[in-house]
Amino acid sequence: MKYIREYWSRQLIRPSIYKLFRRLVYAFTLVLLGHFFFGRNNANFRSTGFALAALVMLLGALCAYLRLDGLHIPHLPSLRKRTKHRDVLRVESMSDHVDDIPEYTDADLDEDETNVSILLSDVCAAIVLGLVSFLF
C-alpha cells in the first residue's frame, strides 16, 4: 500500500480508467466468444470464464505489485524489423495552446506510475469480473 500512496496522483485516474475499460472489453469479448463457439452445451461456461478472467487480472495485479517492489522480468528481444522513420513535412495552421490543460497520458508516466496504474486497473477489473461471474 505504501507504493500506491507514494505514487498516487490525480493524473493517474485517466490512464487507469482507460486501462480498466480496455481490459474489461477484452475480457468480456473473449469470454463471450468462447461461450459462443465452445460452451453452448455447458451452462456454467460463462461464469467459469469470467472467474478465470478475474483470476488472470489478479495475477496481472500481482505482477505489477512485484514490479513496484523491484522485481523485473527480462524481456525477450523483439522480433520485429525496425524501420526507418521518414520525416514528413507537416503543414498545419498555427494555434495557441498555451492555456490548454495538459493531458496526462501513458507516455508521460514514469515506470512506477505505470505500474501503479496497471495495479489499480487490474484490481478493479478483477472485482468487476468477479461480480459478473456471480451474476451468470
ZALOMAR-676959 format. One record per residue: x, y, z of N, C-alpha, C in turn; residue number from 1. Coordinates in Angstrom, 1 decimal. Layout:
// ZALOMAR-676959
PT, nx, ny, nz, cax, cay, caz, cx, cy, cz, seq
PT, X, Y, Z, X, Y, Z, X, Y, Z, NUM
...
END
This chain:
// ZALOMAR-676959
PT, nx, ny, nz, cax, cay, caz, cx, cy, cz, seq
PT, 0.8, -1.2, 0.0, 0.0, 0.0, 0.0, 0.9, 1.3, 0.0, 1
PT, 2.1, 1.2, 0.6, 2.9, 2.4, 0.6, 3.3, 2.8, -0.8, 2
PT, 3.4, 1.9, -1.7, 3.8, 2.2, -3.1, 2.6, 3.0, -3.8, 3
PT, 1.4, 2.6, -3.5, 0.3, 3.3, -4.1, 0.1, 4.7, -3.6, 4
PT, 0.3, 4.8, -2.3, 0.2, 6.2, -1.7, 1.3, 7.1, -2.1, 5
PT, 2.5, 6.5, -2.3, 3.7, 7.2, -2.7, 3.6, 7.8, -4.1, 6
PT, 3.0, 7.0, -5.0, 2.9, 7.4, -6.4, 1.6, 7.9, -6.9, 7
PT, 0.6, 7.9, -6.0, -0.8, 8.2, -6.4, -0.9, 9.7, -6.6, 8
PT, -1.5, 10.1, -7.7, -1.8, 11.5, -8.0, -3.1, 11.5, -8.8, 9
PT, -3.7, 12.7, -9.0, -4.9, 12.8, -9.7, -4.7, 12.5, -11.2, 10
PT, -3.5, 12.7, -11.7, -3.3, 12.4, -13.1, -3.3, 11.0, -13.4, 11
PT, -3.3, 10.1, -12.5, -3.3, 8.6, -12.7, -4.7, 8.1, -12.9, 12
PT, -5.7, 8.9, -12.7, -7.1, 8.5, -12.9, -7.4, 8.2, -14.3, 13
PT, -7.1, 9.1, -15.2, -7.4, 8.9, -16.6, -6.7, 7.6, -17.2, 14
PT, -5.4, 7.4, -17.1, -4.8, 6.2, -17.6, -5.3, 4.9, -17.0, 15
PT, -5.7, 5.0, -15.7, -6.2, 3.8, -15.0, -7.6, 3.5, -15.6, 16
PT, -8.4, 4.5, -15.8, -9.7, 4.2, -16.4, -9.6, 3.7, -17.8, 17
PT, -8.7, 4.3, -18.6, -8.5, 3.8, -20.0, -8.1, 2.3, -19.9, 18
PT, -7.2, 2.0, -19.1, -6.7, 0.6, -19.0, -7.8, -0.3, -18.5, 19
PT, -8.6, 0.1, -17.5, -9.7, -0.7, -16.9, -10.7, -1.0, -18.0, 20
PT, -11.1, 0.0, -18.8, -12.1, -0.2, -19.8, -11.6, -1.1, -20.9, 21
PT, -10.3, -0.9, -21.3, -9.7, -1.8, -22.3, -9.7, -3.3, -21.8, 22
PT, -9.3, -3.5, -20.6, -9.2, -4.8, -20.1, -10.6, -5.5, -20.0, 23
PT, -11.5, -4.7, -19.5, -12.9, -5.2, -19.4, -13.5, -5.6, -20.8, 24
PT, -13.2, -4.8, -21.8, -13.7, -5.1, -23.1, -13.1, -6.3, -23.6, 25
PT, -11.8, -6.5, -23.5, -11.1, -7.7, -23.9, -11.6, -8.9, -23.2, 26
PT, -11.8, -8.8, -21.9, -12.2, -10.0, -21.1, -13.6, -10.4, -21.5, 27
PT, -14.5, -9.4, -21.6, -15.9, -9.7, -22.0, -16.0, -10.3, -23.4, 28
PT, -15.2, -9.8, -24.3, -15.2, -10.3, -25.7, -14.7, -11.7, -25.7, 29
PT, -13.6, -12.0, -25.0, -13.0, -13.3, -25.1, -13.9, -14.4, -24.4, 30
PT, -14.5, -14.0, -23.3, -15.4, -15.0, -22.6, -16.7, -15.2, -23.4, 31
PT, -17.3, -14.2, -24.0, -18.5, -14.3, -24.7, -18.2, -15.0, -26.1, 32
PT, -17.1, -14.8, -26.7, -16.8, -15.5, -27.9, -16.5, -17.0, -27.6, 33
PT, -15.8, -17.3, -26.5, -15.6, -18.6, -26.0, -16.9, -19.3, -25.7, 34
PT, -17.9, -18.6, -25.1, -19.2, -19.2, -24.9, -19.9, -19.5, -26.2, 35
PT, -19.8, -18.6, -27.1, -20.5, -18.7, -28.4, -20.0, -19.9, -29.2, 36
PT, -18.6, -20.1, -29.2, -18.0, -21.2, -30.0, -17.9, -22.5, -29.3, 37
PT, -17.6, -22.5, -28.0, -17.2, -23.7, -27.3, -18.2, -24.1, -26.2, 38
PT, -18.9, -23.2, -25.6, -19.7, -23.5, -24.4, -21.1, -23.5, -24.6, 39
PT, -21.7, -23.8, -25.7, -23.1, -23.7, -25.9, -23.8, -24.8, -25.1, 40
PT, -23.2, -26.0, -24.9, -23.9, -27.1, -24.2, -23.6, -27.0, -22.7, 41
PT, -22.6, -26.2, -22.3, -22.2, -26.0, -20.9, -22.9, -24.8, -20.3, 42
PT, -23.7, -25.0, -19.3, -24.4, -23.9, -18.7, -23.5, -23.0, -17.8, 43
PT, -22.5, -23.5, -17.3, -21.6, -22.8, -16.4, -20.4, -22.2, -17.1, 44
PT, -20.3, -22.2, -18.4, -19.1, -21.8, -19.1, -18.9, -20.3, -18.9, 45
PT, -19.9, -19.5, -18.9, -19.7, -18.0, -18.8, -19.2, -17.7, -17.4, 46
PT, -19.9, -18.2, -16.4, -19.5, -17.9, -15.0, -18.0, -18.4, -14.8, 47
PT, -17.7, -19.5, -15.3, -16.3, -20.0, -15.1, -15.3, -19.2, -15.9, 48
PT, -15.7, -18.7, -17.1, -14.9, -17.9, -17.9, -14.6, -16.5, -17.3, 49
PT, -15.7, -15.9, -16.7, -15.5, -14.7, -16.0, -14.6, -14.8, -14.8, 50
PT, -14.8, -15.9, -14.0, -14.0, -16.2, -12.9, -12.5, -16.4, -13.3, 51
PT, -12.3, -17.1, -14.3, -10.9, -17.2, -14.8, -10.3, -15.9, -15.3, 52
PT, -11.1, -15.1, -15.9, -10.6, -13.8, -16.4, -10.3, -12.9, -15.1, 53
PT, -11.1, -13.0, -14.1, -10.8, -12.3, -12.9, -9.5, -12.8, -12.2, 54
PT, -9.3, -14.1, -12.3, -8.0, -14.6, -11.8, -6.8, -14.2, -12.6, 55
PT, -7.0, -14.1, -13.9, -5.9, -13.5, -14.7, -5.6, -12.1, -14.4, 56
PT, -6.7, -11.3, -14.2, -6.5, -9.9, -13.8, -5.8, -9.8, -12.4, 57
PT, -6.1, -10.7, -11.5, -5.4, -10.7, -10.2, -3.9, -11.1, -10.3, 58
PT, -3.6, -12.0, -11.2, -2.2, -12.3, -11.5, -1.5, -11.2, -12.1, 59
PT, -2.2, -10.4, -13.0, -1.6, -9.2, -13.6, -1.3, -8.2, -12.5, 60
PT, -2.2, -8.0, -11.6, -2.0, -7.1, -10.5, -0.9, -7.5, -9.6, 61
PT, -0.8, -8.8, -9.4, 0.4, -9.3, -8.6, 1.7, -9.0, -9.3, 62
PT, 1.8, -9.2, -10.6, 3.0, -8.9, -11.3, 3.3, -7.4, -11.2, 63
PT, 2.3, -6.6, -11.3, 2.5, -5.1, -11.2, 3.0, -4.8, -9.8, 64
PT, 2.5, -5.4, -8.8, 2.9, -5.1, -7.4, 4.3, -5.6, -7.2, 65
PT, 4.7, -6.7, -7.8, 6.1, -7.2, -7.7, 7.0, -6.3, -8.5, 66
PT, 6.6, -5.7, -9.6, 7.4, -4.8, -10.3, 7.7, -3.5, -9.5, 67
PT, 6.6, -3.1, -8.7, 6.8, -1.9, -7.8, 7.8, -2.3, -6.7, 68
PT, 7.8, -3.5, -6.3, 8.7, -4.0, -5.2, 10.1, -4.1, -5.7, 69
PT, 10.3, -4.1, -7.0, 11.7, -4.2, -7.5, 12.0, -5.4, -8.4, 70
PT, 11.1, -6.3, -8.6, 11.3, -7.5, -9.4, 11.1, -7.1, -10.9, 71
PT, 12.1, -7.4, -11.7, 12.0, -7.2, -13.1, 12.2, -8.4, -13.9, 72
PT, 11.3, -8.8, -14.8, 11.4, -10.0, -15.6, 12.0, -9.5, -16.9, 73
PT, 13.1, -10.2, -17.3, 13.8, -9.8, -18.5, 12.9, -10.1, -19.7, 74
PT, 13.0, -9.2, -20.7, 12.2, -9.4, -21.9, 13.0, -10.1, -23.0, 75
PT, 12.3, -10.8, -23.8, 12.9, -11.4, -25.0, 13.2, -10.3, -26.0, 76
PT, 14.2, -10.5, -26.8, 14.4, -9.5, -27.8, 13.3, -9.4, -28.8, 77
PT, 13.1, -8.2, -29.3, 12.0, -8.0, -30.3, 12.3, -8.7, -31.6, 78
PT, 11.2, -9.3, -32.2, 11.4, -10.0, -33.4, 11.0, -9.1, -34.6, 79
PT, 10.4, -7.9, -34.3, 10.0, -7.0, -35.3, 11.2, -6.4, -36.0, 80
PT, 11.0, -6.1, -37.3, 12.1, -5.4, -38.0, 11.9, -3.9, -37.7, 81
PT, 12.9, -3.3, -37.5, 12.8, -1.8, -37.2, 13.0, -1.1, -38.5, 82
PT, 12.0, -0.2, -38.7, 12.0, 0.6, -40.0, 12.5, 2.0, -39.7, 83
PT, 13.0, 2.6, -40.7, 13.4, 4.0, -40.6, 12.2, 4.9, -40.6, 84
PT, 12.2, 5.8, -39.7, 11.1, 6.8, -39.7, 11.4, 7.9, -40.7, 85
PT, 10.5, 8.1, -41.6, 10.7, 9.1, -42.6, 10.1, 10.4, -42.1, 86
PT, 10.9, 11.5, -42.2, 10.4, 12.8, -41.8, 9.4, 13.3, -42.9, 87
PT, 8.3, 13.6, -42.5, 7.3, 14.2, -43.4, 7.1, 15.6, -43.1, 88
PT, 7.0, 16.4, -44.1, 6.8, 17.9, -43.9, 5.3, 18.1, -43.5, 89
PT, 5.1, 18.5, -42.3, 3.7, 18.7, -41.9, 3.4, 20.2, -41.9, 90
PT, 2.4, 20.5, -42.6, 1.9, 21.9, -42.7, 0.6, 22.0, -42.0, 91
PT, 0.6, 22.7, -40.9, -0.6, 22.9, -40.1, -0.8, 24.3, -39.8, 92
PT, -2.0, 24.6, -39.4, -2.3, 26.0, -39.1, -1.8, 26.2, -37.6, 93
PT, -1.4, 27.4, -37.4, -0.8, 27.8, -36.1, -2.0, 28.0, -35.1, 94
PT, -1.9, 27.5, -34.0, -2.9, 27.7, -33.0, -2.3, 27.9, -31.6, 95
PT, -3.0, 28.6, -30.8, -2.4, 28.9, -29.4, -2.9, 27.8, -28.4, 96
PT, -1.9, 27.0, -27.9, -2.3, 26.0, -26.9, -1.6, 26.3, -25.6, 97
PT, -1.4, 27.6, -25.3, -0.7, 27.9, -24.1, -1.6, 27.7, -22.9, 98
PT, -2.9, 28.0, -23.0, -3.8, 28.0, -21.9, -4.5, 26.6, -21.8, 99
PT, -4.2, 25.7, -22.7, -4.8, 24.3, -22.6, -4.2, 23.6, -21.4, 100
PT, -5.1, 22.8, -20.8, -4.7, 21.9, -19.7, -4.0, 20.7, -20.3, 101
PT, -2.7, 20.4, -19.9, -2.0, 19.3, -20.5, -2.7, 18.0, -20.0, 102
PT, -2.9, 17.1, -20.9, -3.4, 15.8, -20.6, -2.3, 14.8, -20.1, 103
PT, -2.5, 14.0, -19.2, -1.5, 13.1, -18.6, -1.8, 11.8, -19.2, 104
PT, -1.0, 11.3, -20.2, -1.2, 10.0, -20.8, -0.2, 9.0, -20.4, 105
PT, -0.3, 7.8, -21.0, 0.7, 6.8, -20.6, 2.1, 7.1, -20.9, 106
PT, 2.3, 7.9, -22.0, 3.6, 8.2, -22.4, 4.3, 9.2, -21.4, 107
PT, 3.5, 9.9, -20.7, 4.1, 10.9, -19.7, 4.4, 10.2, -18.3, 108
PT, 3.9, 9.0, -18.1, 4.1, 8.3, -16.8, 5.5, 7.7, -16.8, 109
PT, 6.1, 7.8, -15.6, 7.3, 7.0, -15.4, 7.0, 5.6, -15.1, 110
PT, 8.0, 4.7, -14.9, 7.8, 3.3, -14.8, 6.9, 2.9, -13.6, 111
PT, 7.2, 3.6, -12.4, 6.5, 3.2, -11.2, 5.0, 3.7, -11.3, 112
PT, 4.8, 4.9, -11.9, 3.4, 5.3, -12.0, 2.6, 4.4, -13.0, 113
PT, 3.3, 3.9, -14.0, 2.6, 3.0, -14.9, 2.3, 1.7, -14.2, 114
PT, 3.1, 1.2, -13.3, 2.9, 0.0, -12.6, 1.7, 0.2, -11.6, 115
PT, 1.6, 1.4, -11.0, 0.5, 1.7, -10.1, -0.8, 1.7, -10.9, 116
PT, -0.7, 2.4, -12.0, -1.9, 2.4, -12.9, -2.4, 1.0, -13.3, 117
PT, -1.4, 0.2, -13.7, -1.8, -1.2, -14.0, -2.3, -2.0, -12.8, 118
PT, -1.7, -1.8, -11.7, -2.2, -2.4, -10.5, -3.6, -2.1, -10.1, 119
PT, -3.9, -0.8, -10.2, -5.3, -0.3, -9.9, -6.3, -0.8, -10.9, 120
PT, -6.0, -0.7, -12.2, -6.9, -1.1, -13.2, -7.1, -2.7, -13.2, 121
PT, -6.1, -3.4, -12.9, -6.3, -4.9, -12.8, -7.1, -5.3, -11.6, 122
PT, -6.9, -4.7, -10.5, -7.7, -5.0, -9.3, -9.2, -4.6, -9.5, 123
PT, -9.4, -3.4, -10.1, -10.8, -3.0, -10.4, -11.4, -4.0, -11.4, 124
PT, -10.7, -4.4, -12.4, -11.2, -5.3, -13.4, -11.5, -6.6, -12.8, 125
PT, -10.7, -7.1, -11.9, -10.9, -8.4, -11.2, -12.2, -8.3, -10.4, 126
PT, -12.4, -7.2, -9.7, -13.6, -7.1, -8.9, -14.8, -7.1, -9.8, 127
PT, -14.8, -6.3, -10.9, -16.0, -6.3, -11.8, -16.2, -7.7, -12.4, 128
PT, -15.2, -8.3, -12.9, -15.3, -9.7, -13.5, -15.8, -10.7, -12.4, 129
PT, -15.3, -10.6, -11.2, -15.8, -11.5, -10.2, -17.3, -11.3, -9.9, 130
PT, -17.7, -10.0, -9.8, -19.1, -9.8, -9.6, -20.0, -10.3, -10.8, 131
PT, -19.5, -10.1, -12.0, -20.2, -10.6, -13.2, -20.2, -12.2, -13.2, 132
PT, -19.2, -12.8, -12.7, -19.2, -14.3, -12.7, -20.2, -14.8, -11.7, 133
PT, -20.5, -14.0, -10.6, -21.6, -14.5, -9.7, -23.0, -14.2, -10.3, 134
PT, -23.1, -13.2, -11.2, -24.4, -13.0, -11.8, -24.8, -14.0, -12.8, 135
PT, -23.8, -14.5, -13.5, -24.1, -15.5, -14.6, -23.9, -16.9, -14.0, 136
END
